[in-house]
């Protein structure tokens, strides 16, 4: 999907992939992870700091975006991982942050950026509803229908 020179595609990281990538079932822990890829197809740089992301289900319920640190805290609480050493906890937090979507600007033409957006969901969610990611902050709003298959047009 494209708007104002920004091309975007996204996919929800379902339980199987989340176990492979994060060694945790994120939806069971109360976290929805969305893998976002954006490409600047405009002739000039785009300020990504102006972008806001909203996640909604098919009934219109909105999910709160959370930081990588909060996502990790929810995972650790769910799995009862309270015995990490401080160093191991710091490294794991850095791993989550390194995977997160980084709005660092300027976003130059023909560049692409990929990262994970984290959202809060009710813990012990075994199935995810149909989801829509809205990207605000451009002249034209981008709306991406998400599912377990790629939405990269």
C-alpha positions in Angstrom: 0.0 0.0 0.0 1.3 3.5 -0.8 0.6 7.0 0.2 2.6 10.3 -0.2 5.6 8.3 -1.5 5.7 5.9 1.4 5.2 2.3 0.4 4.3 0.0 3.4 3.6 -3.7 4.0 3.1 -5.5 7.3 2.4 -8.9 8.8 1.3 -10.0 12.2 3.9 -12.3 13.9 1.7 -15.3 14.8 2.5 -17.7 17.6 4.7 -20.1 15.6 6.9 -17.4 14.2 7.0 -15.6 17.6 8.3 -18.8 19.2 11.0 -19.1 16.6 12.0 -15.4 16.6 11.4 -14.5 20.3 11.5 -17.9 22.0 8.0 -17.0 23.4 4.4 -17.2 22.3 3.8 -13.4 22.2 0.0 -13.5 21.9 -0.2 -15.8 24.9 1.9 -13.4 26.8 -0.4 -10.5 25.9 1.7 -9.0 23.0 0.9 -8.5 19.3 4.0 -8.0 17.2 3.6 -6.5 13.7 6.5 -6.8 11.3 6.5 -3.5 9.3 8.4 -2.7 6.1 8.4 0.8 4.6 10.1 2.1 1.6 10.5 5.8 0.7 9.5 6.1 -3.0 9.2 9.9 -2.9 11.8 12.3 -4.3 12.8 13.7 -0.9 13.3 12.6 2.7 10.4 11.7 4.9 10.2 12.5 8.6 9.2 9.3 10.3 8.8 10.9 13.7 5.5 12.3 12.5 4.1 8.7 12.0 1.6 7.2 14.5 0.5 3.6 14.3 -2.9 2.4 15.4 -3.9 -1.3 15.5 -7.6 -2.2 15.4 -9.5 -5.5 15.2 -12.5 -6.1 12.9 -14.9 -5.0 15.6 -13.2 -1.6 15.9 -11.4 -2.3 19.2 -8.1 -0.4 19.4 -4.9 -1.9 20.8 -2.3 0.2 22.7 1.2 0.4 21.2 3.8 -0.5 23.8 7.6 -0.2 23.9 9.9 -3.1 23.4 10.8 -3.0 27.1 7.1 -3.2 28.1 6.6 -6.1 25.6 9.6 -8.0 27.1 8.2 -7.3 30.7 4.9 -8.8 29.7 6.6 -11.9 28.2 8.8 -12.3 31.3 5.8 -12.0 33.6 3.8 -14.5 31.6 6.6 -17.1 31.6 7.6 -16.3 35.2 11.2 -15.5 34.2 12.1 -13.5 37.3 15.6 -15.1 37.7 17.4 -13.5 34.9 20.7 -12.0 35.8 20.8 -8.2 35.3 23.2 -8.7 32.3 21.0 -11.3 30.6 17.9 -9.1 31.1 19.8 -6.1 29.6 21.0 -8.1 26.6 17.4 -9.5 26.0 16.0 -5.9 26.3 18.6 -4.8 23.8 17.6 -7.6 21.4 13.9 -6.6 21.5 14.9 -2.9 21.0 17.1 -3.8 18.1 14.2 -5.5 16.3 11.8 -2.7 17.0 10.8 -0.2 14.3 13.1 2.8 14.4 11.6 6.1 13.3 15.1 7.7 13.0 15.0 10.5 10.5 15.7 11.6 7.8 14.4 8.7 5.8 16.1 9.2 2.5 14.6 8.4 -0.9 14.8 4.7 -2.1 15.7 3.6 1.4 13.7 0.9 3.3 13.2 0.4 6.9 11.9 -2.7 8.7 11.1 -3.2 12.3 8.6 -4.6 14.8 5.7 -2.7 16.3 4.5 -4.1 19.6 0.9 -3.8 20.9 -0.9 -4.9 24.0 -3.6 -7.6 23.9 -5.3 -9.6 26.6 -2.9 -12.3 27.9 -3.5 -15.9 27.0 -4.9 -15.0 23.5 -4.9 -18.3 21.5 -6.1 -16.8 18.3 -5.8 -13.3 16.9 -8.7 -11.4 15.4 -8.5 -9.8 11.9 -6.4 -6.8 12.4 -5.9 -3.4 10.6 -2.8 -1.2 11.0 -3.4 2.5 10.4 -0.5 4.7 9.7 -1.2 8.4 10.5 1.1 11.4 10.0 1.1 11.6 6.2 -1.2 13.7 4.1 -3.0 10.5 3.2 -3.6 7.8 5.9 -2.3 4.3 5.1 -4.5 1.4 6.1 -3.1 -2.1 6.0 -5.3 -5.2 6.5 -3.1 -7.7 8.5 -3.2 -11.5 8.6 -0.7 -14.3 8.8 0.2 -13.8 5.1 2.4 -10.9 3.8 0.7 -7.7 2.7 3.6 -6.3 0.7 2.0 -5.1 -2.6 
